[in-house]
Amino acid sequence: MTTGINGCQNDSDRWVSVVNNENSKDSRICRPHGYTDVYLWISQQGDTRPSVQTKKGLMWIQDDDWRIMGQWEWSDQKVQLAKVESQPQDYLLTITADGDIRLSEK
């Protein structure tokens, strides 16, 4: 499946890091209360999953059977961030004021 994160809207009061484990030069630090240009593929492979560090913690993001799933480092459970309806599909990454992660279609 072809999905990607295209942009980060950080609505929190903390800096956020978006790490591209496939290509580290595409990793970004996103300033508080602002938008940052970022682009990275969401992979199905566990060793190349992108990660996002917010004030809530570190979340790994993975493409899984037409769903974009996230898993906080401190949790055993995965959460569905988006259901992929078609491909290719890009998503805006939004960090909420409390550090939660949301994806919305672009």
Stockholm file with secondary structure:
# STOCKHOLM 1.0

chainA/1-106         MTTGINGCQNDSDRWVSVVNNENSKDSRICRPHGYTDVYLWISQQGDTRPSVQTKKGLMWIQDDDWRIMGQWEWSDQKVQLAKVESQPQDYLLTITADGDIRLSEK
#=GR chainA/1-106 SS CCEEEEEEEECSSSCEEEECSSCGGGCEEECTTEEEEEEEECCSSGGGCCEEEETTEEEEEEECSSEEEEEETTCSCCEEEEECCSSSEEEEEEECTTSCEEEEEC
#=GC SS_cons         CCEEEEEEEECSSSCEEEECSSCGGGCEEECTTEEEEEEEECCSSGGGCCEEEETTEEEEEEECSSEEEEEETTCSCCEEEEECCSSSEEEEEEECTTSCEEEEEC
//
